[in-house]
Amino acid sequence: MLSRMTRLIQAGLKTRLYVLVAVALGLSVPPAAAQSNMNAREQANVKFVLDWWREVIQSRHVELAPKYQAENYIQHNINIPTGRAGFQKFFGSRGEPIAIAPELNPKPAIAFGKGDYVVVIWEREGKDPVDSAKTYKYNTYDLLRLQNGKVQEHWDWAQKQPKIPYGGAPDGVDYNTITFTLSPQEQKNLEIATIEFKDILQYGHTELADKAMAPTYIQHNPNVPTGRAAFVEFFSRIRKPEPIKAEWKDKPAITIVSGSYVFMMFKRTLMDPDDSSKTYPAFWFDMVRVDSGLVQEHWDAAVKNPPAPARK
C-alpha cells in the first residue's frame, strides 16, 4: 500500500511540474492524459529551443545565434542556407531586430522533447482558397536535434520556392541509428499509431479504424473531415485494401513518442519547380495523440486544397 501511495504522490508531483513548466514556457496546458512524458533534461531542451526561437527568429537578434546554434548547424529547409553563418545571413535580411518579447507570439500549439530532440507544432491561419473572404487553420512543425548544448540540426516541411538558390544540406544524423527508450505505455501508443499510419493509410484497411481510433477522432488536416466515421468514409473512397505486411511502404525517417504524442517524420522527394529533371528532399510530418487506447487527434502539414478546375 505504501509503495502504491508513493507512486501516486510521485505521479502527482510530476504532473504539477509539467503544468508549471508549460506555464513558464507559455504553452497551453493539455489534459493530463495528453501530457508529454518529459524528464527534467527534456524540459530544459524545450525551453532552450523556444528561447532561441523567441530571441533569434521572432525578435531577429541573429547576433545571439552563437548562444544557441552550433557553428556547423545543419539546415534541411531547402530554401535556407545551411550552417550558422548562412542562417544568420538569411534571417538577418528579414528586417531590423526588435525588442525581445518575454513570450513567443504566437505560442506553439504543442512542444515536447525526447532525448536530444525537440518537436514544436504550430497552428497557422491561411486564406481559404475556395473563399478569399474566409480563413482556415492548419499546422506546421519544427524538429530540432541538440548536441553539446546547442541546436545542431533542423527539419521542417518546406517546398522549394521558384527562382532562388538551393539551401538545405545532406542528412546529418543517420536515421537508422536513432533510438529512444519508451515506457510500456509509450510502446502501446506507438503500436496504435502504427495501425493508423501504416495499416490503414498505407495498406488501405479502413475497417481497422474501430480498433485504433476514437469515435470522436479530431482531424486537423483541412482536407479531411473530422470524426472516425467521416475518416473511414473519406479514405475508403481513395484507398484500396492490400495484404498488410510487416514493413512500411513509406517508412518514417524519425519516430518520436512522448507520453500521448506519437510524431513521425517522412522524407519525401519532390520535383524542382524550376527544372523537372531535378528533385530535392522535403520532410513531411504526421502526429497523433493516443489516449485511452485509441487515437484521439491527428495533425499534419496539409494546407487546404484549391477547388478542382471546372470540367470543360
C-alpha positions in Angstrom: 0.0 0.0 0.0 2.8 2.4 0.9 4.7 1.8 -2.4 1.4 2.4 -4.3 0.8 5.6 -2.4 4.3 6.7 -3.1 3.9 6.2 -6.8 0.7 8.2 -6.8 2.4 11.0 -5.0 5.3 11.0 -7.4 2.9 10.9 -10.4 1.0 13.9 -9.0 4.3 15.8 -8.4 5.4 15.1 -12.0 2.0 16.3 -13.4 2.2 19.5 -11.4 5.8 20.0 -12.5 4.8 19.6 -16.1 2.0 22.2 -15.6 4.4 24.7 -14.1 6.9 24.2 -16.9 4.2 24.6 -19.5 3.0 27.8 -17.9 6.6 29.1 -17.8 7.1 28.3 -21.5 3.9 30.0 -22.4 2.2 26.8 -23.6 -1.4 25.9 -23.1 -1.7 23.0 -20.6 -3.3 20.0 -22.2 -5.4 17.4 -20.4 -3.5 15.2 -18.0 -3.8 12.2 -20.3 -2.4 14.1 -23.2 0.7 15.4 -21.5 4.1 14.6 -22.8 6.2 12.4 -20.6 9.3 14.6 -20.3 12.2 14.3 -17.9 14.0 17.4 -16.5 16.6 17.5 -19.3 14.0 17.2 -22.0 12.0 20.0 -20.4 15.2 22.1 -20.4 15.8 21.3 -24.0 12.3 22.6 -24.9 12.9 25.8 -23.0 16.2 26.3 -24.7 14.7 25.8 -28.2 11.8 28.2 -27.5 14.1 30.8 -26.1 16.2 30.5 -29.3 13.1 30.9 -31.4 11.9 33.9 -29.4 15.2 35.8 -29.3 16.8 34.9 -32.6 13.9 34.2 -35.0 11.0 36.1 -33.7 13.0 39.1 -32.5 15.6 38.8 -35.3 18.6 39.1 -32.9 20.8 37.0 -35.1 23.8 38.1 -33.2 22.6 35.8 -30.4 22.7 32.7 -32.7 26.1 31.5 -31.3 24.5 31.3 -27.9 22.0 28.7 -29.2 23.3 27.2 -32.5 26.3 25.1 -33.4 28.7 26.7 -35.9 28.1 23.7 -38.3 24.3 23.8 -37.7 22.6 21.6 -40.3 19.6 23.1 -42.1 17.2 20.9 -44.0 14.8 23.6 -45.2 15.6 23.7 -48.9 15.1 27.5 -49.1 17.6 28.4 -46.3 21.4 28.1 -46.4 22.9 25.5 -44.0 25.4 26.5 -41.3 25.1 29.1 -38.6 26.5 31.8 -40.7 24.1 31.1 -43.5 21.2 31.1 -41.0 22.3 34.5 -39.7 22.6 35.9 -43.1 19.1 34.7 -44.1 17.3 35.8 -41.0 19.3 38.9 -40.7 17.9 40.0 -44.1 14.3 39.8 -42.9 14.3 43.1 -41.0 15.8 45.0 -38.2 15.9 43.5 -34.7 13.0 44.3 -32.4 12.8 44.3 -28.6 12.9 40.7 -27.3 9.5 39.9 -26.0 9.0 38.0 -22.8 6.8 35.4 -24.6 6.6 33.9 -28.0 3.8 35.3 -30.2 2.3 33.1 -31.5 2.9 30.4 -29.0 3.3 26.9 -30.1 0.3 24.7 -30.0 2.4 21.8 -28.7 6.0 21.4 -27.8 7.8 18.4 -26.3 11.2 16.8 -26.1 12.5 13.3 -26.3 16.2 12.6 -25.7 18.1 15.2 -27.8 15.1 16.0 -30.0 12.5 18.8 -29.6 9.2 18.8 -31.5 7.3 22.0 -31.9 3.9 22.1 -33.6 2.4 25.5 -34.6 -1.1 26.4 -35.6 -1.3 28.8 -38.6 -4.1 30.7 -40.3 -4.3 30.9 -44.1 -6.7 32.4 -46.6 -9.3 29.9 -47.8 -8.6 29.1 -51.5 -12.3 28.5 -52.0 -13.5 31.8 -50.5 -10.9 34.5 -50.0 -13.2 36.2 -47.5 -12.6 33.3 -45.1 -9.6 31.9 -43.4 -8.8 28.4 -42.1 -6.4 26.8 -39.6 -3.5 24.4 -40.5 -0.4 23.2 -38.8 3.4 23.4 -39.4 6.2 21.8 -37.4 9.9 22.2 -36.5 12.1 19.4 -35.3 15.4 20.2 -33.7 18.3 18.0 -32.7 20.5 19.2 -29.9 24.1 18.3 -29.5 26.7 19.5 -27.0 24.2 22.0 -25.6 23.4 23.7 -29.0 20.9 23.3 -31.8 22.7 21.1 -34.2 20.1 20.1 -36.8 16.7 21.3 -38.0 13.9 19.9 -40.1 10.5 21.3 -41.2 8.1 20.9 -44.1 9.3 23.2 -46.8 8.7 23.1 -50.6 11.3 24.8 -52.8 10.4 28.3 -53.8 11.0 29.1 -57.5 13.9 31.2 -58.8 16.0 31.0 -55.6 19.3 29.2 -54.9 19.2 25.8 -53.2 19.6 25.8 -49.4 19.4 22.8 -47.2 22.0 20.2 -46.5 22.6 16.5 -46.9 21.4 14.4 -43.9 23.4 14.9 -40.8 22.3 12.3 -38.3 22.0 8.7 -39.5 18.3 8.0 -39.2 18.9 4.3 -38.8 20.8 4.9 -35.6 18.1 7.0 -33.8 16.7 5.1 -30.9 14.7 6.1 -27.8 13.8 4.3 -24.6 10.0 4.1 -24.4 7.8 3.3 -21.4 5.4 0.4 -21.8 2.5 2.9 -22.3 4.5 4.8 -25.0 5.2 1.5 -26.7 1.5 0.7 -26.8 0.7 4.2 -28.1 3.2 3.7 -30.9 1.6 0.4 -31.8 -1.8 2.0 -32.0 -0.5 4.9 -34.1 1.2 2.4 -36.4 -2.2 0.9 -37.2 -3.5 4.2 -38.4 -0.4 5.3 -40.3 0.7 2.0 -41.8 -2.1 -0.5 -41.8 -5.0 1.9 -42.6 -3.4 4.8 -44.6 -0.6 2.8 -46.4 -2.3 -0.6 -46.8 -5.9 0.7 -47.0 -7.6 -1.3 -44.2 -10.1 1.3 -43.0 -12.0 -1.4 -41.2 -9.3 -1.3 -38.6 -10.3 2.3 -37.6 -12.7 0.9 -35.0 -9.7 -0.8 -33.3 -7.4 2.2 -33.3 -9.4 5.4 -33.5 -11.8 7.1 -31.1 -15.4 7.8 -32.5 -14.7 11.5 -31.7 -11.4 11.5 -33.5 -10.3 15.1 -34.1 -8.8 15.8 -37.6 -6.6 18.9 -38.1 -5.9 18.2 -41.8 -8.2 20.8 -43.5 -8.9 18.5 -46.4 -10.2 15.5 -44.4 -13.4 15.5 -42.3 -13.2 15.1 -38.6 -14.7 12.1 -36.7 -13.9 8.4 -37.2 -16.9 7.6 -39.3 -16.1 10.5 -41.7 -12.4 9.5 -41.8 -13.4 5.9 -42.8 -15.9 7.2 -45.5 -13.2 9.6 -46.9 -10.3 7.1 -47.1 -12.5 4.2 -48.2 -13.1 6.1 -51.4 -9.4 6.6 -52.2 -7.6 3.6 -50.6 -7.9 0.0 -51.9 -7.1 -2.7 -49.3 -3.9 -4.7 -49.8 -2.4 -7.5 -47.8 -0.8 -6.0 -44.7 2.9 -6.6 -44.5 5.3 -6.0 -41.6 7.3 -3.4 -43.4 6.1 0.1 -44.2 5.5 1.2 -47.8 6.8 4.6 -46.8 8.8 4.2 -43.6 9.2 7.2 -41.3 12.7 8.5 -41.1 12.2 9.5 -37.4 9.6 8.4 -34.9 9.4 10.2 -31.6 7.0 9.1 -28.8 6.5 11.2 -25.7 3.6 10.3 -23.5 0.4 10.5 -25.5 2.1 12.0 -28.6 3.4 9.9 -31.5 5.3 12.0 -34.0 6.6 10.7 -37.3 8.7 12.5 -39.9 8.8 11.2 -43.5 11.5 12.1 -46.0 10.0 12.7 -49.4 11.4 13.5 -52.9 9.8 16.4 -54.7 10.3 17.9 -58.2 12.3 21.1 -58.5 9.8 23.8 -59.6 12.4 25.3 -62.0 13.8 22.1 -63.5 11.7 19.0 -63.8 14.8 16.9 -64.3 15.9 17.7 -60.7 14.5 16.7 -57.3 15.0 17.8 -53.7 14.3 16.3 -50.3 11.3 17.5 -48.2 10.2 16.4 -44.7 6.6 15.7 -44.0 5.1 15.1 -40.6 2.2 13.2 -39.1 1.4 13.2 -35.4 -1.4 11.7 -33.3 -2.4 11.9 -29.7 -3.3 8.5 -28.2 -5.4 8.3 -25.1 -7.4 5.5 -23.5 -6.0 3.1 -26.1 -7.3 5.0 -29.1 -6.1 7.7 -31.5 -7.9 10.8 -30.4 -6.4 13.6 -32.6 -4.2 14.0 -35.7 -2.0 16.7 -37.1 0.0 17.0 -40.3 1.4 19.7 -42.6 -1.5 19.8 -45.1 -2.9 23.1 -46.3 -6.3 23.4 -47.8 -6.5 22.3 -51.4 -7.8 24.7 -54.0 -11.0 23.8 -55.8 -10.7 21.4 -58.7 -10.8 23.1 -62.1 -14.1 23.1 -63.8 -14.7 20.5 -66.4 -15.0 21.7 -70.0 
